[in-house]
Amino acid sequence: MIDSRHIEALGQLLGGKGLLTAPADMASYETGARYDKGRAAFVARPASTQEASATVAYCVRNGIALVPQSGNTGLVSGSTPDASGSQGILSLDRLTAVFDLDRVNRTVTAGAGLRLSDVNQRLEQAGLFFPIDLGADPRLGGMIATNTGGSRFLRYGDVRRNTLGLTVVLADEAGTVLELGSGLRKNNTGVDWKQLFIGTSGAFGIVTECVLNLEPLPRQTATAFLVPSSPDRVPDLLVAMEEALGSYLSAFEGMSRNAVSAALAHVPALRNPFQGGHVPDFVILAEICRTSPPRDGEQPLDAVLEEVLAGLWEREDTPLADAFIGPPHEMWALRHGLSEGVKHSGRLIAFDLSFRRGDIMRFLDHMKAEMPRRFENVTICDFGHIGDGGVHFNLVVPADDPRLADAGFEGALRAWVFQIAVEDFGGSYSAEHAIGRKNQVFYDRHTPDEIRRLAAGLKAITSPGPLGSVTF
Ligand SMILES: Cc1cc2nc3c(=O)[nH]c(=O)nc-3n(C[C@H](O)[C@H](O)[C@H](O)COP(=O)(O)OP(=O)(O)OC[C@H]3O[C@@H](n4cnc5c(N)ncnc54)[C@H](O)[C@@H]3O)c2cc1C
């Protein structure tokens, strides 16, 4: 329990809207996107960098631990407090006032509390967007702390590649505010400190503002579902599409039959697009786009895609078994419905893995053979960003399976999968969700001692106060 004098002092710093302590008001902040439920001492909601700084300084001076939270869509228990009731949540959801578009520089300076959908809605008029695309609607601060990847990484990269500057509050006794970079695209005048705060789960400091690179909105888009002639030909298909389409190719997403079937079963708005309703073993959603408006005499994008697919189809050793072009919004609706579908198929144990692109299908093949031998009655419902080596390796266990009552079951399953992914296949156990409480044990296990010492040293210099749900 937190001393009431701290609640009083924080209330004075933040005002009525800025501090929540009633259980009903805190409930949604204490509950994560997937099965998390913690207990908070309070929810602090600063409305400016200065208020964030004052709150953090007070908490550090009084030994009060803070967990930063933005959109609370993270999937590794990073944004919610533990069960102790002693941690405060530092929500950035009121940091929405700053939005300063620089049309010529193609950047926006924005508050960390803005939602991705709000940012992109406001940019639409200018024909621009922040090019990170995913099936959730996070806030900018959380996207920076997790270095979100998403479905168009292949073309635009991750948040890191699109972040030019940050304002950060450090968890020290002064609540030091750092301005790291501005709208400069080139600046090599020393250490690029902003990188320390991207993808590090909020442990080194709290992001309150950012300067983001923007891209021209796609004006023409075409999508197709591609069925590979066999799963091991998926890498050939990817390389062939890249060779034929160059920078037009903006997404190459893989979906297993189990994941697609789960989405079709549990997301009522979806339509089964496959002939006779037969979902293939593995299917790719490929997208191409142009940012220029259609011009007279120019070949439409659907025709470009059709021509490329026909060329692949005619090859003697074609990696394609089938392909069809369809409306982008319908095809993406299926892709974005996969998370929801697998979540409702039983108890979901989700992994966010990445590999060198050529190893993904080998890994999946290996796991399909090994899983029933090692863990019976666990269904693999994988999908992922094949174009950038990412796999959402989802395992579904029947909701009434007695093993779920055993606290050791999920841990053993996770340890086994990570061991194979990291040690045998040279992959990453967290491709794009960063590290939260869920991944702490695997950070400790799979990070070399010298790297852990270095990270702990940097943490002690930047934010020595108790901050975040990860111990570096
Ligand atoms: C349906 C669904 C689909 C998803 N698909 C993808 C996907 O394709 N690709 C992908 O990368 N992710 C995906 N995610 C995961 C999630 O949406 C991203 O990790 C997202 O970027 C998290 O942002 P958030 O605002 O929700 O952050 P939160 O969940 O609030 O926080 C995430 C982490 O960042 C820290 N943090 C939050 N705000 C700040 C701040 N201002 N300063 C410092 N630290 C902070 C938190 O302490 C926590 O550790 C998906 C999630 C869902 C539910």
The ligand as an SDF file (V2000), in Angstrom:
LIG
                    3D

 53 58  0  0  0  0  0  0  0  0999 V2000
   -4.1530   -7.2860  -32.2820 C   0  0  0  0  0  0  0  0  0  0  0  0
   -2.7360   -6.8410  -32.0870 C   0  0  0  0  0  0  0  0  0  0  0  0
   -1.8730   -6.8450  -33.1690 C   0  0  0  0  0  0  0  0  0  0  0  0
   -0.5460   -6.4210  -33.0170 C   0  0  0  0  0  0  0  0  0  0  0  0
    0.2860   -6.4480  -34.1050 N   0  0  0  0  0  0  0  0  0  0  0  0
    1.5510   -6.0110  -33.9770 C   0  0  0  0  0  0  0  0  0  0  0  0
    2.4200   -5.9850  -35.1050 C   0  0  0  0  0  0  0  0  0  0  0  0
    2.0710   -6.3950  -36.2050 O   0  0  0  0  0  0  0  0  0  0  0  0
    3.6650   -5.4970  -34.9240 N   0  0  0  0  0  0  0  0  0  0  0  0
    4.1040   -5.0340  -33.7140 C   0  0  0  0  0  0  0  0  0  0  0  0
    5.2410   -4.5810  -33.6190 O   0  0  0  0  0  0  0  0  0  0  0  0
    3.3030   -5.0670  -32.6200 N   0  0  0  0  0  0  0  0  0  0  0  0
    2.0540   -5.5340  -32.7220 C   0  0  0  0  0  0  0  0  0  0  0  0
    1.2330   -5.5610  -31.6240 N   0  0  0  0  0  0  0  0  0  0  0  0
    1.7740   -5.1720  -30.2960 C   0  0  0  0  0  0  0  0  0  0  0  0
    1.5490   -3.7170  -29.8580 C   0  0  0  0  0  0  0  0  0  0  0  0
    0.4430   -3.1400  -30.5170 O   0  0  0  0  0  0  0  0  0  0  0  0
    2.8070   -2.8790  -30.1040 C   0  0  0  0  0  0  0  0  0  0  0  0
    3.8660   -3.3850  -29.3130 O   0  0  0  0  0  0  0  0  0  0  0  0
    2.5950   -1.3950  -29.7780 C   0  0  0  0  0  0  0  0  0  0  0  0
    3.5820   -0.6500  -30.3700 O   0  0  0  0  0  0  0  0  0  0  0  0
    2.5650   -1.0580  -28.3010 C   0  0  0  0  0  0  0  0  0  0  0  0
    2.2120    0.3100  -28.1730 O   0  0  0  0  0  0  0  0  0  0  0  0
    1.2620    0.8040  -27.0030 P   0  0  0  0  0  0  0  0  0  0  0  0
    1.0440    2.2660  -27.1640 O   0  0  0  0  0  0  0  0  0  0  0  0
    0.0530   -0.0050  -26.8880 O   0  0  0  0  0  0  0  0  0  0  0  0
    2.2500    0.5790  -25.7680 O   0  0  0  0  0  0  0  0  0  0  0  0
    1.9480   -0.0730  -24.3440 P   0  0  0  0  0  0  0  0  0  0  0  0
    1.3730   -1.4220  -24.4950 O   0  0  0  0  0  0  0  0  0  0  0  0
    1.2010    0.8690  -23.4990 O   0  0  0  0  0  0  0  0  0  0  0  0
    3.4570   -0.1880  -23.7940 O   0  0  0  0  0  0  0  0  0  0  0  0
    4.3880   -1.0410  -24.3910 C   0  0  0  0  0  0  0  0  0  0  0  0
    5.7420   -0.9130  -23.6810 C   0  0  0  0  0  0  0  0  0  0  0  0
    6.2600    0.3950  -23.8520 O   0  0  0  0  0  0  0  0  0  0  0  0
    6.4500    1.0590  -22.5870 C   0  0  0  0  0  0  0  0  0  0  0  0
    5.9920    2.4360  -22.8030 N   0  0  0  0  0  0  0  0  0  0  0  0
    4.7370    2.8350  -23.1530 C   0  0  0  0  0  0  0  0  0  0  0  0
    4.6980    4.1540  -23.3510 N   0  0  0  0  0  0  0  0  0  0  0  0
    5.9550    4.6210  -23.1290 C   0  0  0  0  0  0  0  0  0  0  0  0
    6.5470    5.9100  -23.1740 C   0  0  0  0  0  0  0  0  0  0  0  0
    5.8490    6.9850  -23.5270 N   0  0  0  0  0  0  0  0  0  0  0  0
    7.8580    6.0140  -22.8890 N   0  0  0  0  0  0  0  0  0  0  0  0
    8.5990    4.9110  -22.5490 C   0  0  0  0  0  0  0  0  0  0  0  0
    8.0800    3.6830  -22.4700 N   0  0  0  0  0  0  0  0  0  0  0  0
    6.7780    3.5360  -22.7680 C   0  0  0  0  0  0  0  0  0  0  0  0
    5.5900    0.2710  -21.6080 C   0  0  0  0  0  0  0  0  0  0  0  0
    6.0960    0.3720  -20.2860 O   0  0  0  0  0  0  0  0  0  0  0  0
    5.6860   -1.1270  -22.1780 C   0  0  0  0  0  0  0  0  0  0  0  0
    6.8870   -1.7330  -21.7830 O   0  0  0  0  0  0  0  0  0  0  0  0
   -0.0910   -5.9840  -31.7430 C   0  0  0  0  0  0  0  0  0  0  0  0
   -0.9760   -5.9660  -30.6580 C   0  0  0  0  0  0  0  0  0  0  0  0
   -2.2860   -6.4060  -30.8120 C   0  0  0  0  0  0  0  0  0  0  0  0
   -3.2010   -6.3670  -29.6160 C   0  0  0  0  0  0  0  0  0  0  0  0
  1  2  1  0
  2  3  1  0
  2 52  2  0
  3  4  2  0
  4  5  1  0
  4 50  1  0
  5  6  2  0
  6  7  1  0
  6 13  1  0
  7  8  2  0
  7  9  1  0
  9 10  1  0
 10 11  2  0
 10 12  1  0
 12 13  2  0
 13 14  1  0
 14 15  1  0
 14 50  1  0
 15 16  1  0
 16 17  1  0
 16 18  1  0
 18 19  1  0
 18 20  1  0
 20 21  1  0
 20 22  1  0
 22 23  1  0
 23 24  1  0
 24 25  2  0
 24 26  1  0
 24 27  1  0
 27 28  1  0
 28 29  2  0
 28 30  1  0
 28 31  1  0
 31 32  1  0
 32 33  1  0
 33 34  1  0
 33 48  1  0
 34 35  1  0
 35 36  1  0
 35 46  1  0
 36 37  1  0
 36 45  1  0
 37 38  2  0
 38 39  1  0
 39 40  1  0
 39 45  2  0
 40 41  1  0
 40 42  2  0
 42 43  1  0
 43 44  2  0
 44 45  1  0
 46 47  1  0
 46 48  1  0
 48 49  1  0
 50 51  2  0
 51 52  1  0
 52 53  1  0
M  END
$$$$
